[in-house]
Amino acid sequence: MRIDLKKSFLTGVFVIGPLVLSVAILIWFFEKVDALFSPVIDGILAVALPRSAHIPGTGFLAGLVIILLVGLFARNVVGKRVLGALDTLINRIPGYRTIYTTLKQLTNAFSPDNTRSFKEVLLVEYPKENSYALGFRTETVEKEGRRLAVVFVPTNNLYLGDVLFIPEEKAVRLDLTVEQAVRILVSGGIASPKEVYLHKDGT
């Protein structure tokens, strides 16, 4: 009876834990962004409508609008030049440039405008025979008429690993999205599906 109660309690903890944590993170994010921008919005409303009261959530909505505007700016020619100059400036700052570059690589890998990001998920024989690892195809090249898959295999964390050049026929394509593979790696394999399927084309 005690063992069953203990197992039930632990099961409940593992079910409720992620839900509570997710909600807590969302609430924290909402409160921080709202606190950052709401004073500005309240000031504008106080001028336009002297008797207006504080409206919760306006700061959060303002933050979303600012993010959207920055994204639109970053996608045009002028924005790209400005951001390029900013990157050059930041890369001259010792210490900070390491953190910035790592985070930028992380976001660029999944950017919709980045055509050179991870293209697909592969299963490769690594680091020894009969041992397999998840990898991401970054490019396909040719060497002496033979197609080679350029595969990045994370070994320490998501952005520290080895780059392999393997024959195309040895690159086993998995029916997983890049996001699913990242979740598997970040979770240490806990998020792995019960079964892994080959790509639908059978290769």
ABEGO torsion letter per residue (X at the ends): XAAAAAAAAAAAAAAAAAAAAAAAAAAAAAAAAAAAAAAAAAAAAAAABAABBBBBGAAAAAAAAAAAAAAAAAABAAAAAAAAAAAAAAAABBGAAAAAAAAAAAAAAABAABAABBABBBBBBOABBGBBBBBBBABBBBBGGBBBBBBBBBAABAABBBBBBBBAAABBBBBBBAAAAAAAAAAGGAABBABBBBBAAGX
